[in-house]
Every structure is written in C-alpha cells, then in structure tokens.
Amino acid sequence: MINKLEKIVGRDSILSNGKEKLRFDHIWKTDIPTNAFAVIFPKSTQQISEIMKLCYENNQKVVIQGGLTNLVGSTITRKNDLVISLDKMNQIEEIDEKSRTITVQSGVILEDAISSVNEKNLMLPLNFGAKGSAQIGGIVSTNAGGLRVLRFGMTRNLILGIEAVLSNGEIISSMKKITKDNSGYDIKQLFIGSEGTLGIISKVIFKLEEKPSSRFSALAGLTNYENVINFLKFMQKGLSGSLSGFELIWGETYKAMKDSSLEYSSLLDINFPYYVIIELLGS
C-alpha cells in the first residue's frame, strides 16, 4: 500500500515506518503521536482523487486532517488508519478583485486568506480565535461560525463554489463565482457542514466584501439577560446594519479572565453578570 501511495504523491510526501509518529491528532495534544500507519500529503485535487480510488479499491480507512483545531475528536486515528493531511494543499489560486472572490485550496490557513485579500482592500468576513491555524477545508466541513455571523452569516453564506472528492475518487466540481445562480440543485450546500461524511473538500471560492474604512469596538456590562437582548435590538436598530459583532461573556468567565492576568487591568467593574463585546464595521 505504501509503495502505491508513494507513486501518487512521491516519497517526500508520505510519512511511514515510524516517521508518522512525528505527527499528532490534535493541536492541544502535541505530545501524543498519531496512531495511523501512515500520513500522506497530497498537493492537488487530482492526487486526492487517486489516493481515494486506491483506498476505495482496498477497503482502506482514511482520516482527513487539516489544522487540527476541532473540539469534537474528529481527527483521532487508529492503527489501521491512513491520514490524508491537507497541509500541502495550501495554494491561494486566485483573488479576483472585479468579481470580489478568492479561490483557495482546502489546506490554506484562514489568516493567510484574510491577509491576502486585505492587501487588495477587500475583506473575507470569516474571523475567529483559531484563524491562525484553522484550515479552509475544516472550516467549510463544519460550517464554522465565528465573530461576524450576526452581519455576514455562517460559512455557507460566504461560499460561491466548491470542489470535492468522493470516497471512490470521483471529483465533484461546482466552482462558480456567481451570486445569482438559479441553475438547479445547489450541490455545494450538501458538502458544507457535512464534516467529511460525503467527501473531501479540495477547493473553495469565497465571496469577498469591500474592506471597511473604519472599525470600532466596545465592551458593555449588563445587569440581566433581558437587557442583553434589548441591547442587541437597540444596537441593530441604531447602527443600521453596520453592527458586525455581538459576543456575550458570562460574568464568571470575565472575572476568571481578569483574575488570570496580572498585565491587564479590568476595563469594567467585575460585578456585572453579563458582558458584551461589540464590533462595528463601516465607512
């Protein structure tokens, strides 16, 4: 099996015979090596297709790994598993400034995609704490939310096109850049949030926004949960659609954050039961 895999990706793109133990299954448990018998690093959709054809014919179990930032154990391996790592699927293939889209392979790190479009005065609205290590494939497969869902929606709301590889190696491609698309079944929506159960996402087209010229943030303390809801409605109405973030922090969490830090002083009194972080993006 190893020899056949090497013919697909080359000897330098597969770890086996003990070298696979250099890998781990989760970014929080780097001291625990993977249990898989090999880790393979494809660089293209075609290579993924050939790998999956081989695994399908040999009834070989596979585990797909990206940035390893998941919280549900979806990248845990067993000794007879083959890991397909998307680390080398890291090409930003195109930034189309006129259509405001970015085409990326599934191993691209989110922060790299954000930075690349920022240089062209565009914005990819996806944003969350793990952006420095989370990869596009995992983000799409889990339909990740993030800090700007309130204004821009979940990951599925930002995707125009997808390419994926099925378990038998067949390539499904729906790489469209158009927003107004009434051509029939929306295949990409089946793969978004499917967590790898339907296939391996290999390439994605995201729609972009014009880069806002201003960004403001604020922290508010609130006395009860009803006031949190009322405050959200008040801000949405008053800011006319420019409210991009509204993140709730429980009082116990805020106090723990304050108590664990000797370098930063509390911005507000620590006795509020609820705190809200607000973000506003505008012109």
C-alpha positions, 0 to 999 in steps of 0.5 A: 500500500505504501509503495502505491501511495508513494507513486501518487504523491512521491516519497517526500510526501508520505510519512511511514515506518515510524516517521508518522509518529512525528505527527499528532491528532490534535493541536492541544495534544502535541505530545501524543503521536498519531496512531495511523500507519501512515500520513500522506500529503497530497498537493492537488485535487487530482492526487486526492482523487487517486489516493481515494480510488486506491483506498476505495479499491482496498477497503482502506480507512482514511482520516482527513486532517487539516489544522487540527483545531476541532473540539469534537475528536474528529481527527483521532486515528487508529492503527489501521488508519491512513491520514490524508493531511491537507497541509500541502494543499495550501495554494491561494489560486486566485483573488479576483478583485472585479468579481470580489472572490478568492479561490483557495485550496482546502489546506490554506490557513484562514489568516493567510486568506484574510491577509491576502485579500486585505492587501487588495482592500477587500475583506473575507468576513470569516474571523475567529480565535483559531484563524491562525491555524484553522484550515479552509477545508475544516472550516467549510466541513463544519460550517464554522461560525465565528465573530461576524455571523450576526452581519455576514452569516455562517460559512455557507453564506460566504461560499460561491463554489466548491470542489470535492472528492468522493470516497471512490475518487470521483471529483465533484466540481461546482466552482462558480463565482456567481451570486445569482445562480438559479441553475438547479440543485445547489450541490455545494450546500450538501458538502458544507457542514457535512464534516467529511461524511460525503467527501473531501473538500479540495477547493473553495471560492469565497465571496469577498466584501469591500474592506471597511474604512473604519472599525470600532469596538466596545465592551458593555456590562449588563445587569440581566439577560433581558437587557442583553437582548434589548441591547442587541435590538437597540444596537441593530436598530441604531447602527443600521446594519453596520453592527458586525459583532455581538459576543456575550461573556458570562460574568464568571468567565470575565472575572476568571479572565481578569483574575488570570492576568496580572498585565491587564487591568479590568476595563469594567467593574467585575460585578456585572453578570453579563458582558458584551463585546461589540464590533462595528464595521463601516465607512 
